[in-house]
Amino acid sequence: MSSQFVVLLVAVSLTACDRTRLVPAYSLAEQVECIAGDFTLTSSVPEVMLVLDRSGSMSSAFGNGTRWSTLVSALESTLPTTSETMALGMTLFPAAGSAAECRVPVAPEFVPATGQVSALLSTVRTSTLVGGTPTAEALDVAAAGFTSTKPRAMVLATDGLPNCNASLNPSSCACPSGTSCTTAQRCIDDARTLERLSAHASDGIPTWIIGIGGDVTATTLLDAMALAGGGAPHSVSALDAAQLQSAFASIRDELSSCVFTSPSAPDANGTITVMLDGVFVPQDASGTNGWTWTSQQRGELVLRGDWCAKAIRHPTSSPQGALTAMNPIVRVSVTCEPVEEAVTTVSPE
């Protein structure tokens, strides 16, 4: 499979405070073919885009600080060890500035690359909190920031319900509990956000969801967003600083050590068997404990639950915090639909 590919940017005009939607469209050269045989896989160095909510509500008290300061602390605790094991990028939303209520940045603050954790952390430490929660549009900006054929993922951390959809009707839309929607931008933007997450997942960009604060209404929607995003079957709810740090650490470990790319994927009537250190790994469509596709088209799969734990790379005590692999051996066996050969018949003279 050629490593060269073409990235097209498809622009779709949206209404009112929506921005032009930029979504990467990838060539068919990225699709792996079905090749019968046995293959040994290695964990991938994924491109991971952090999509961080810096709306005004992130200034609310949380533990010994605010939701934002606690989020920054969690990033400081979990990201340094990923500097060379992940190509990290970051999109902050809404855009900075006093008039940024529902605007999103035109591009990510950082496109995915290794070795830029320090610069990323410096940016979040000095970030200003303002405005609403234009989640759907922020996801589009983040997704457009991927430019390679590596495994890709987004991690959305937010404390509230998505809004900022000017096309909704404030007199009939769903509003946050205990409030009224005086403008369309205050309406809960659930349907559009779910659609965007599902579309990006179909493009091979799954999204993991972290909810900060534990609002029951928000948690229900965030779980639906997690399911649509295809990263994990449920959102991770962080009710305190320790849970938030644990949430980022768990997702970090899964993405850095449990994502694998196969050079072959079965066709419609083919099969695939996954083995970890010689032990059969069950396919688990629920994404709880076993393996599941994150993108079958691209041959990308992820180990979950106990199986991921066995493949996790643990930080060493070195000053650099380098990660040392436990050398798990992941093998796949792929069968393909037999190709029918043409049979030539000769009629008697």
C-alpha positions as CSV (number, residue, x, y, z in Angstrom):
1,M,0.0,0.0,0.0
2,S,1.5,3.3,-1.0
3,S,2.2,5.8,1.8
4,Q,1.3,8.7,-0.5
5,F,-2.2,9.9,-0.4
6,V,-4.3,12.9,-1.2
7,V,-6.1,15.0,1.4
8,L,-9.1,16.9,0.2
9,L,-10.8,19.6,2.2
10,V,-14.6,19.5,1.7
11,A,-16.3,22.8,2.6
12,V,-20.0,22.8,3.5
13,S,-21.6,26.1,4.2
14,L,-23.5,26.3,7.5
15,T,-25.8,28.9,8.9
16,A,-25.5,31.9,11.1
17,C,-22.8,31.5,13.8
18,D,-21.7,28.2,12.2
19,R,-18.4,28.3,10.4
20,T,-17.4,26.6,7.2
21,R,-16.9,22.9,7.9
22,L,-13.6,21.5,7.0
23,V,-13.4,17.7,7.0
24,P,-10.5,15.6,5.7
25,A,-11.5,13.3,2.9
26,Y,-9.0,10.5,2.3
27,S,-8.1,8.5,-0.8
28,L,-8.9,4.9,-1.2
29,A,-5.1,4.2,-1.0
30,E,-5.5,4.2,2.7
31,Q,-7.8,1.2,2.7
32,V,-6.1,-2.1,3.5
33,E,-6.9,-5.1,1.3
34,C,-7.7,-8.6,2.4
35,I,-4.5,-10.7,2.3
36,A,-4.8,-14.2,3.7
37,G,-2.1,-15.1,6.2
38,D,-0.6,-14.6,9.6
39,F,0.8,-11.2,10.6
40,T,2.7,-9.9,13.7
41,L,1.5,-6.4,14.7
42,T,3.3,-3.6,16.5
43,S,1.6,-0.9,18.5
44,S,1.2,2.3,16.5
45,V,2.4,5.8,17.3
46,P,-1.0,7.5,17.0
47,E,-1.9,11.1,16.2
48,V,-4.1,12.3,19.1
49,M,-5.9,15.7,19.0
50,L,-7.0,17.1,22.4
51,V,-10.2,19.0,22.0
52,L,-10.5,21.1,25.2
53,D,-13.5,23.1,26.4
54,R,-12.4,26.5,27.7
55,S,-15.9,28.0,27.9
56,G,-16.8,30.4,30.7
57,S,-18.3,27.6,32.9
58,M,-14.9,26.0,33.1
59,S,-14.1,28.7,35.7
60,S,-16.6,27.0,38.1
61,A,-15.1,25.7,41.4
62,F,-13.9,22.1,41.3
63,G,-11.9,20.5,44.1
64,N,-9.2,22.9,45.3
65,G,-9.4,25.0,42.1
66,T,-11.5,25.5,39.1
67,R,-12.6,23.0,36.4
68,W,-10.0,24.5,34.1
69,S,-7.1,24.6,36.6
70,T,-7.8,20.9,37.5
71,L,-7.9,20.0,33.9
72,V,-4.5,21.7,33.4
73,S,-3.1,19.8,36.4
74,A,-4.3,16.5,34.9
75,L,-2.6,17.3,31.6
76,E,0.6,18.2,33.4
77,S,0.5,14.8,35.2
78,T,-0.3,12.6,32.2
79,L,1.1,14.1,29.0
80,P,4.9,14.3,29.6
81,T,5.4,10.6,29.2
82,T,3.7,10.7,25.8
83,S,6.1,13.2,24.2
84,E,7.6,10.5,21.9
85,T,4.9,7.8,22.0
86,M,2.1,10.0,20.6
87,A,1.9,12.8,18.1
88,L,-0.2,15.2,20.1
89,G,-2.2,18.1,18.8
90,M,-4.7,20.5,20.5
91,T,-7.8,22.5,19.7
92,L,-9.2,24.9,22.3
93,F,-12.7,26.1,22.0
94,P,-14.4,28.6,21.8
95,A,-11.9,30.9,20.1
96,A,-10.1,33.5,22.3
97,G,-11.4,37.0,22.6
98,S,-14.2,38.9,24.2
99,A,-16.4,38.4,21.1
100,A,-15.8,34.7,20.9
101,E,-19.1,33.5,22.5
102,C,-19.7,31.0,19.7
103,R,-16.7,31.2,17.5
104,V,-14.2,28.5,17.0
105,P,-10.6,28.9,15.9
106,V,-9.9,28.6,12.2
107,A,-7.3,25.8,12.9
108,P,-6.0,23.8,15.8
109,E,-3.5,25.6,18.1
110,F,-1.2,22.6,17.5
111,V,-1.4,20.0,14.7
112,P,-0.3,16.5,15.9
113,A,3.4,16.1,16.3
114,T,5.8,14.4,18.7
115,G,8.0,16.4,21.1
116,Q,5.7,19.4,21.7
117,V,4.2,18.6,25.0
118,S,6.0,21.5,26.8
119,A,4.6,24.0,24.3
120,L,1.1,22.6,24.5
121,L,1.1,22.8,28.3
122,S,2.5,26.3,28.2
123,T,-0.5,27.3,26.1
124,V,-3.2,25.8,28.3
125,R,-1.7,27.4,31.4
126,T,-2.2,30.8,30.0
127,S,-5.5,30.2,28.3
128,T,-8.5,32.6,28.8
129,L,-11.9,31.2,29.6
130,V,-14.8,32.7,27.8
131,G,-18.0,32.1,25.8
132,G,-20.2,29.1,25.0
133,T,-19.7,25.5,24.0
134,P,-19.6,25.1,20.2
135,T,-18.6,21.5,20.4
136,A,-19.8,20.3,17.0
137,E,-17.8,23.0,15.1
138,A,-14.7,22.5,17.4
139,L,-14.7,18.8,16.4
140,D,-14.7,19.7,12.8
141,V,-11.7,22.0,13.2
142,A,-9.8,19.3,15.2
143,A,-10.6,16.6,12.6
144,A,-9.3,18.8,9.8
145,G,-5.9,19.1,11.6
146,F,-4.9,15.5,10.8
147,T,-2.6,15.1,7.9
148,S,-1.2,11.6,7.9
149,T,-2.2,8.0,7.5
150,K,-1.3,7.1,11.1
151,P,-4.0,5.9,13.5
152,R,-5.9,9.0,14.6
153,A,-8.1,9.8,17.6
154,M,-9.6,12.8,19.3
155,V,-10.1,13.3,23.1
156,L,-12.8,15.7,24.0
157,A,-12.8,17.1,27.5
158,T,-15.8,19.2,28.4
159,D,-17.9,20.3,31.4
160,G,-21.2,21.0,29.7
161,L,-23.8,20.5,27.1
162,P,-23.0,21.5,23.5
163,N,-24.7,24.7,22.2
164,C,-24.1,27.5,19.8
165,N,-26.3,26.3,16.9
166,A,-28.0,29.3,15.4
167,S,-30.3,27.2,13.3
168,L,-32.3,25.9,16.3
169,N,-35.6,27.4,17.4
170,P,-35.3,28.8,20.9
171,S,-39.1,28.5,21.4
172,S,-39.1,24.7,20.9
173,C,-35.5,23.4,21.4
174,A,-34.3,21.6,24.4
175,C,-32.7,23.9,27.0
176,P,-30.3,23.1,29.9
177,S,-32.2,22.1,33.1
178,G,-33.5,25.1,35.0
179,T,-32.9,27.6,32.2
180,S,-34.8,29.1,29.3
181,C,-33.4,29.5,25.9
182,T,-33.5,33.2,25.1
183,T,-31.5,32.7,21.9
184,A,-30.8,29.8,19.6
185,Q,-27.2,29.7,20.7
186,R,-28.4,28.6,24.2
187,C,-30.2,25.5,22.9
188,I,-28.7,22.1,23.5
189,D,-27.0,21.2,20.2
190,D,-27.3,17.4,20.6
191,A,-28.3,16.1,17.2
192,R,-25.7,18.0,15.2
193,T,-22.9,17.1,17.7
194,L,-23.8,13.4,17.5
195,E,-23.9,13.5,13.7
196,R,-20.4,15.1,13.6
197,L,-19.0,12.5,16.0
198,S,-20.4,9.7,14.0
199,A,-19.2,11.2,10.7
200,H,-15.6,11.6,12.0
201,A,-15.7,8.0,13.4
202,S,-16.7,6.8,9.9
203,D,-13.7,8.7,8.5
204,G,-11.4,6.7,10.8
205,I,-11.2,9.3,13.6
206,P,-12.8,7.9,16.8
207,T,-13.4,10.2,19.8
208,W,-13.0,9.6,23.5
209,I,-15.2,11.7,25.8
210,I,-14.3,13.0,29.2
211,G,-17.0,14.8,31.2
212,I,-15.9,17.2,34.0
213,G,-18.3,17.9,36.8
214,G,-20.9,15.1,36.7
215,D,-24.1,16.9,35.7
216,V,-26.7,14.1,35.2
217,T,-28.2,15.6,32.0
218,A,-24.8,16.2,30.5
219,T,-23.6,12.7,31.4
220,T,-26.5,11.1,29.5
221,L,-25.7,13.1,26.4
222,L,-21.9,12.6,26.8
223,D,-22.5,8.8,26.9
224,A,-24.4,9.1,23.7
225,M,-21.6,11.2,22.2
226,A,-19.1,8.5,23.3
227,L,-21.1,5.8,21.5
228,A,-21.4,7.9,18.4
229,G,-17.7,8.8,18.5
230,G,-16.6,5.2,18.5
231,G,-13.7,5.6,20.9
232,A,-15.2,3.9,24.0
233,P,-18.8,2.7,24.7
234,H,-19.2,5.3,27.5
235,S,-17.9,8.7,28.5
236,V,-15.6,9.0,31.4
237,S,-17.1,11.1,34.2
238,A,-14.6,12.9,36.4
239,L,-16.2,14.1,39.6
240,D,-12.9,15.2,41.2
241,A,-9.3,15.9,40.4
242,A,-8.2,12.3,41.0
243,Q,-10.8,10.9,38.6
244,L,-9.9,13.5,36.0
245,Q,-6.2,12.5,36.2
246,S,-7.1,8.8,36.1
247,A,-9.4,9.4,33.0
248,F,-6.6,11.0,31.0
249,A,-4.1,8.4,32.2
250,S,-6.4,5.5,31.1
251,I,-7.0,7.0,27.7
252,R,-3.3,7.9,27.3
253,D,-2.3,4.3,28.0
254,E,-4.9,2.8,25.7
255,L,-3.9,5.0,22.8
256,S,-0.2,4.7,23.3
257,S,0.0,1.0,23.9
258,C,-3.2,-0.7,22.8
259,V,-3.8,0.5,19.3
260,F,-2.5,-1.7,16.5
261,T,-2.5,-1.6,12.7
262,S,-2.9,-4.7,10.6
263,P,-1.6,-4.8,7.0
264,S,-4.7,-7.0,6.2
265,A,-8.4,-6.9,7.1
266,P,-11.0,-9.5,6.2
267,D,-13.4,-8.9,3.4
268,A,-17.2,-9.5,3.7
269,N,-16.8,-13.3,4.0
270,G,-13.4,-13.5,5.5
271,T,-12.3,-13.9,9.1
272,I,-9.7,-12.5,11.5
273,T,-8.4,-14.1,14.7
274,V,-6.4,-12.0,17.2
275,M,-3.9,-13.5,19.6
276,L,-2.0,-11.8,22.4
277,D,1.1,-13.6,23.6
278,G,-0.4,-16.8,22.1
279,V,-3.8,-16.4,23.8
280,F,-7.0,-16.0,21.9
281,V,-8.5,-12.5,22.3
282,P,-12.3,-12.3,21.8
283,Q,-13.8,-9.7,19.5
284,D,-16.0,-7.5,21.7
285,A,-18.4,-5.2,19.8
286,S,-19.3,-3.5,23.0
287,G,-15.7,-2.3,23.4
288,T,-15.5,-3.4,27.0
289,N,-13.1,-6.4,27.2
290,G,-11.5,-7.8,24.1
291,W,-10.6,-6.3,20.8
292,T,-12.6,-4.1,18.4
293,W,-12.1,-2.3,15.2
294,T,-11.5,1.5,15.3
295,S,-11.3,1.5,11.5
296,Q,-11.6,-1.8,9.7
297,Q,-11.0,0.1,6.4
298,R,-7.6,1.2,7.6
299,G,-6.9,-2.1,9.5
300,E,-6.8,-0.3,12.9
301,L,-7.9,-2.2,16.0
302,V,-7.7,-1.6,19.7
303,L,-7.4,-3.9,22.7
304,R,-9.8,-3.1,25.6
305,G,-10.1,-4.0,29.3
306,D,-7.9,-6.7,30.7
307,W,-6.4,-7.3,27.3
308,C,-5.2,-3.7,27.0
309,A,-3.8,-3.9,30.6
310,K,-1.6,-6.8,29.4
311,A,-0.2,-4.7,26.6
312,I,0.3,-1.4,28.5
313,R,3.7,0.2,28.5
314,H,4.6,1.3,32.1
315,P,6.7,4.5,32.8
316,T,10.2,3.8,34.0
317,S,11.9,5.8,36.7
318,S,14.2,7.5,34.3
319,P,14.3,11.3,34.5
320,Q,12.9,11.5,30.9
321,G,9.9,9.4,31.9
322,A,10.5,7.2,28.9
323,L,8.0,4.3,28.4
324,T,9.3,0.8,28.5
325,A,7.3,-1.9,26.6
326,M,6.4,-5.2,28.2
327,N,7.0,-6.6,24.7
328,P,3.5,-8.0,24.1
329,I,3.2,-10.1,20.9
330,V,0.0,-9.5,19.0
331,R,-0.6,-11.7,16.0
332,V,-3.6,-11.8,13.6
333,S,-4.7,-14.6,11.2
334,V,-6.7,-13.4,8.3
335,T,-8.8,-15.4,5.8
336,C,-10.4,-14.0,2.7
337,E,-13.3,-14.9,0.5
338,P,-12.1,-17.4,-2.2
339,V,-11.8,-15.9,-5.6
340,E,-13.7,-17.9,-8.1
341,E,-11.7,-18.8,-11.1
342,A,-13.3,-18.7,-14.5
343,V,-14.0,-22.1,-15.9
344,T,-13.7,-22.5,-19.7
345,T,-15.9,-25.2,-21.3
346,V,-15.3,-26.5,-24.8
347,S,-18.3,-27.5,-26.8
348,P,-17.9,-30.8,-28.8
349,E,-17.6,-30.2,-32.5
